[in-house]
Amino acid sequence: MYELPVENTDGSVLLSFERIREDQVGSLDPSVPLTASLVVLWCGDECLMVFNRFRNAWELPGGMIDPGETPREAAVRELAEESDQRADSLEFAGVAKIRIAPDNRVEHLATYRGQLATPQPFTPNKEMSAATWWNPTDPLPDLFPIDAALAFLCP
């Protein structure tokens, strides 16, 4: 299990992970915006990681919640856009609270845990240059520590 806080090399920090129900998202501290959704997608004992060509690092699929979109809709959309995958099942795992470098703004991230029996082939896109199924017992160079921690928190 990961001990929080966890810091990325860029200075961003995973401050906390709160296991709440999806219907409790509206009761989060309104001074900390919910800006994005992430997906911890498992196929057997391996977790999907995508390589962000701009950050030069492996990370969980996910991204910003568009206006009018629910956190779940953003998770499904971002997973498909970044990895070509669609989860067989997707459950709400909780909310991560992060401090984002370099401006030190604090945000909430909706975090979903999914299962997939048969992965689809990955096609590189404008944001992601590669995808891999990572076994958390193996090292993965250039993996953001925050994303690794979230994978361990959402088995």
VENJONOR-V441081 format. One record per residue. N is the residue number from 1. SS is DSSP state (H for helix, E for strand, C for the rest). PSI is psi in radians with two decimals (NA if undefined). OMEGA is omega in whole degrees, 0 to 359 (* if undefined). Layout:
n->[N	N]
ss->[SS	SS]
psi->[PSI	PSI]
omega->[OMEGA	OMEGA]
This chain:
n->[1	2	3	4	5	6	7	8	9	10	11	12	13	14	15	16	17	18	19	20	21	22	23	24	25	26	27	28	29	30	31	32	33	34	35	36	37	38	39	40	41	42	43	44	45	46	47	48	49	50	51	52	53	54	55	56	57	58	59	60	61	62	63	64	65	66	67	68	69	70	71	72	73	74	75	76	77	78	79	80	81	82	83	84	85	86	87	88	89	90	91	92	93	94	95	96	97	98	99	100	101	102	103	104	105	106	107	108	109	110	111	112	113	114	115	116	117	118	119	120	121	122	123	124	125	126	127	128	129	130	131	132	133	134	135	136	137	138	139	140	141	142	143	144	145	146	147	148	149	150	151	152	153	154	155]
ss->[C	C	C	C	C	E	E	C	C	C	C	C	E	E	E	E	E	E	C	C	C	H	H	H	H	H	H	C	C	C	C	C	C	E	E	E	E	E	E	E	E	E	E	C	C	E	E	E	E	E	E	E	C	C	C	C	E	E	E	C	E	E	E	E	C	C	C	C	C	C	H	H	H	H	H	H	H	H	H	H	H	H	H	C	C	C	C	C	E	E	E	E	E	E	E	E	E	E	E	E	C	C	C	C	E	E	E	E	E	E	E	E	E	E	E	C	C	C	C	C	C	C	C	C	C	C	C	E	E	E	E	E	E	E	E	C	C	C	C	C	C	C	E	C	H	H	H	H	H	H	H	H	H	C	C]
psi->[2.53	2.45	2.21	2.62	2.77	2.32	2.36	2.87	-0.42	-0.03	-0.15	2.58	2.29	1.91	-0.70	2.84	2.05	2.11	1.67	2.91	2.71	-0.60	-0.06	-0.02	-0.63	-0.27	0.12	2.74	2.03	-0.25	-0.17	1.81	2.59	1.88	-0.38	2.90	2.48	2.69	2.18	1.72	2.18	2.44	1.77	-2.22	0.23	2.49	2.40	2.24	2.48	2.58	1.96	2.01	-0.36	-0.65	-0.20	0.83	2.70	2.45	2.94	2.56	2.49	3.05	-2.91	2.54	2.10	2.69	2.32	-0.01	2.49	2.80	-0.68	-0.78	-0.71	-0.72	-0.82	-0.79	-0.86	-0.69	-0.80	-0.79	-0.71	-0.37	-0.13	0.30	2.64	2.10	2.47	-0.60	2.58	2.08	2.62	2.22	-0.54	-2.91	2.19	2.48	2.12	2.65	2.08	2.20	2.68	-0.11	0.00	0.51	2.56	2.31	2.74	2.54	2.15	2.31	2.23	2.60	2.24	2.86	2.58	2.26	-0.69	1.78	2.58	2.73	2.58	2.39	2.12	2.57	-3.05	-0.42	-0.68	2.24	-0.26	2.85	2.60	2.66	1.97	2.24	2.06	-0.20	-0.15	2.55	2.58	1.76	2.53	0.42	2.23	2.25	-0.61	-0.75	-0.67	-0.74	-0.77	-0.62	-0.74	-0.55	-0.26	1.05	NA]
omega->[181	175	181	6	176	184	172	179	179	179	175	186	169	185	182	173	184	178	178	175	181	180	178	182	180	181	177	178	183	178	178	185	172	191	188	176	177	178	171	186	183	169	188	181	183	183	180	172	178	181	181	185	179	180	182	182	172	180	174	174	179	179	186	174	180	177	179	182	175	176	179	178	178	180	180	181	182	178	180	182	187	188	184	182	173	184	172	175	181	179	178	183	182	184	175	174	183	171	187	176	6	186	175	175	181	183	171	175	174	184	181	177	181	176	179	180	185	180	175	176	179	174	178	181	186	182	185	182	182	174	177	173	189	172	185	176	180	176	174	181	178	174	177	179	179	181	175	180	179	176	179	180	183	183	*]
